[in-house]
Amino acid sequence: MREPISDRGRLEHIIIAIDDATTFAGKTTLEELQYDKLRCYALVHSV
């Protein structure tokens, strides 16, 4: 059985996810995101 994730571990995971999302988004506008399914999926998946 796996050891439960600590609060610190959860927060580190959240920080990594936020960093990934901002990297994937770059300077993409909402309009551009509507037509870029791959980038949209990457953002949704990272959050």
C-alpha positions as CSV (number, residue, x, y, z in Angstrom):
1,M,0.0,0.0,0.0
2,R,1.3,3.5,-0.9
3,E,2.1,6.1,1.7
4,P,-0.5,9.0,1.8
5,I,0.6,12.2,0.2
6,S,1.5,14.9,2.6
7,D,0.1,18.4,2.4
8,R,3.5,19.6,1.2
9,G,3.5,17.0,-1.5
10,R,0.0,18.2,-2.6
11,L,1.1,21.8,-2.7
12,E,4.2,20.9,-4.7
13,H,2.1,19.1,-7.2
14,I,-0.2,22.1,-7.5
15,I,2.8,24.4,-8.1
16,I,4.1,22.1,-10.8
17,A,0.7,22.0,-12.5
18,I,0.4,25.8,-12.4
19,D,3.9,26.1,-13.9
20,D,2.9,23.6,-16.7
21,A,-0.3,25.4,-17.4
22,T,1.4,28.8,-17.8
23,T,4.1,27.2,-20.0
24,F,1.4,25.6,-22.2
25,A,-0.6,28.8,-22.4
26,G,2.2,31.1,-23.2
27,K,0.7,34.3,-24.6
28,T,-2.3,32.4,-26.2
29,T,-5.5,34.3,-26.3
30,L,-8.8,32.7,-25.6
31,E,-9.8,33.0,-29.2
32,E,-6.6,31.2,-30.3
33,L,-7.2,28.5,-27.6
34,Q,-10.7,27.8,-29.1
35,Y,-9.0,26.6,-32.3
36,D,-6.0,24.9,-30.8
37,K,-7.4,21.6,-29.4
38,L,-4.0,20.2,-28.4
39,R,-3.0,23.3,-26.3
40,C,-6.5,23.4,-24.8
41,Y,-6.3,19.8,-23.8
42,A,-2.9,20.3,-22.3
43,L,-4.2,23.2,-20.2
44,V,-7.3,21.3,-19.0
45,H,-5.2,18.2,-18.3
46,S,-2.6,20.1,-16.2
47,V,-5.3,21.7,-14.1
